[in-house]
Amino acid sequence: MKLSVPRRADFWSAVTILGYVVVILLLILPLFNIFKSSFIGRTTGRLDFSNYREFLTKPYYYVTMLNSLVVSVGGTLGAVLLGVPLAFFSTRYLIRGKALLSTFAILALLSPPFIGAYSWIIMLGNNGFLRNSLASLGVFLPTIYGPFGIILVYTLQHYPFVFLLVSGALSTVDRSLEEASENLGSHGTKTFFRVTLPLVTPSLTAGALIAFMISLADFGTPMILGHNYRVLPTMAYNLFTSDIGDNPGLASTVSIFLIMVSTVVLFLQRYAAARRKYSSTLVNRPIVKRLKGWKAVGTHLLCYFIVALSTLPLAVVVVYSFRKTKGPVFHPGFDLGSYRQVFHQVPRAIFNTLSFSLLALLLIIVVGTLIGFVLARKTSIVSRVLDPLLMIPYIVPGTVLGIGFVVAFNRKPIYLVGTAAILILSYFIRRLPYSVRSSASILKQIDPSIEEAAVNLGARPARSFFKVTLPLMTPGVLSGGIMSWVTAVNELSSSIVLYVGATATMTVRIYLAVLDGYFGTASALATMLLLATGLALYAVNRFFGVRGEALVG
Amino acid sequence: MAAIRLSNIEKNFPGVRALDDINLDIASGEFFTLLGPSGCGKTTLLRIVAGFYQQDRGSVFVDGKKIDRVPAYNRNTGMVFQNYAVFPHMTVFENVAFGLHNRRVAQDQIRQRVERILAMARLSGFEKRTPDQLSGGQQQRVGLARAMVIEPQVLLMDEPLSNLDAKLRIQMREEIRDIQRQLGTTTVYVTHDQEEALVISDRIAVMNAGVVEQVGTPWEVYKQPHTVFVASFVGHMNFIEARLNRSREGGVVEIGEERVRTDRPLELGGVGEEVDDLLVGARPEDVEIGEGGPTPGGAIRMEATVAKSIFTGTLVQYTLVTDSGISLLAERHRPDRSEIIPEGKVVAASIGAERIHYFDRKNRLRLELGGGQ
């Protein structure tokens, strides 16, 4: 079914073409270059399978694949174990301060994971204050370096995905279904496992998938906490950028394996979700029960404990940003020395982060809205092919895309390496699919008959778009845009591959400061990012009335 | 005000013929209803007139002018949508003024015309409200006012009342009818509600599976349904399978093993040779329930047991079942308490000769009773 507006179709055809240009230039070309390069042997310089042979036969390489799976699966399981109970308790029982809990959970989620990583070093590192005080009580913890620490960070970073998606689903399970189950003789626990949990499984797997994909693609945490525990993204990065013995071919091969793993997992989740898809009409909202006595205390303690644990690293960062430092060493007392340090040494990084992220945001909003409109309203074979192509960024980790950009844009006709543009374009393309999806889904909620009414009343298609459709889309598009801005500001994994001295962003500076042991500077920068993230979150909530839950996924 | 002519309209969607050779003539100022079940093509036809769909064959004429190539925004039709489609980000005034702005009407003119139409739609004082502050009925009035204010050549209404509750629906349909009469705008109205169609329309086109089965006034459609479909879709009709027994004098209708007592054989004239199998039809209100006595000429009469009786307030509805399993619905209006027949009682059900409808069982078309007495 299509609207018969033949003459004005030109504009939307142009948008479709623009969509293809973007996808081909910024996704297909870089990925094709990686693909090609993965088959170029280092010694031979010819097309062969030597890189793949090396990756699959040398334990030094193939063990990274297993390591990646271990920490990603571990982190995902941890996220589910924390997220599901928290979701259940906070949607079914009266928990005081629930809004605050989810705000802190979202803040933990949106902060860059490597901040958490090095915060845990401060607490549980070899000389961490928490480790020392626990040791004095006779409690000895395993080392934070290696898989344990990485899984801990992933768990606390990513459980909010599961928590938010599952609580969203739980609060829309019709009460009558659970009542029917009880009426048929299943008591509480049985009802939960036989009725409630299966009904929210699609959301649960969706949350777990996001947790897994982000863990798999994460670069900062294993780089800071990994030491000798290498995973696929750090391996790809090291092989690609190492001054001695860099091996772009093998780095590409590692990237290909990374993409393969995420693709397989994505399709597994899609398959599982498609098999369990329930449509139901929500008639009776679930009741929020008020617990009494030790049960009430217990659920409150559990919920607070989970959120507090994930907020702890952020609090540590903020506190440490105000501590007195002398070079890399902390001294007793507090001052603003670290902030002074930041403004003296790396003011450029702050400017870069702001300008790059805002320019990327502009591109994301304009291009995302237009392509979203084409996908939602101008359905044709041409636009239908564009849709799955736009999925590519979901499965391509930032590090891999960064490598692809360097390989693709380091020679004529497109020479972008070392420029600000390459960073902006990488933020843009990585976030574009989210923007396209969200504006398409906003459009699907706007009844087409509203636009038809405008046309019927004599408005030409362009006028009906700008007078009716666009104003209705604006709140959703802007709030989605602010979220894109937050991710761009906190982005590390592609920036680290693409930056040069003059284009280093705040996250890059944090990472470098942590490596050099300048925790004070890192904390100050990280606190500024947290503040920006918090403000953005507040703005979205305040001005668009969008609840945090809606921002995920 | 304009006359509409639809000629040979055909529209296909993947795998379905949505409209098959539709020919309709709608007079200027007429309230014309497209009535049919969901999926019959009525909305598709309306959207073709509005210009939202392009037909695969045929043409739409407004006042004799072909408008097939006129884009939707230039057609000067006013459409009222099922889900109101009121612009949620505009006030009532802005909603109604939208079409006038598109037509570059002067500001003071706009104000005047909007106020006038809002008064007519009983929305005066609501100018500054936004749609979320309005009830469903008020939103639909905004939709109506917005479509009327542009003084369209044709008013198109796509099930405008189906999202409203029953009481409001009845009230609104009368308001719509009144406003339409006042302004005299040619109106094409789509509904699946047969009662609504009967009440509101000058003429009705009953549609089924992409074709028009009958066009006529409400009276004609109800009293002389051309097809079995029309008979059963507009109101209820009892159907009894019957055979035509031919003799030299004419045809005699036989209903199974049932003893149909008639004074004279039923005679059907003008019936083609090929018709043997009939459907005998009767409206529930035409089925008389009596105790016995003589049967008037040409009537059908059979013994039946009262299987069920339902009291609806204004009438009692009986389900009657004969020994051979024929089931009949009968209605008695304004019953006295003493008249109510208990379930299980055997009664005589009869249908007067002039109240019987005959249909060809094979092609489902109406057969006219003719021939001598």
Interface residues (C-beta under 8 A of the other chain):
Chain A: M1 L3 S4 V5 R7 D447 S449 I450 E452 A453 A454 V455 N456 L457 G458 A459 R460 P461 R463 S464 K467 V468 P471 L472
Chain B: F13 A50 G51 F52 Y53 Q54 P71 A72 Y73 N74 R75 N76 T77 G78 M79 F81 Q82 N83 A85 V86 F87 P88 H89 F98 G99 N102 R103 G143 R146 A147 I150 L156
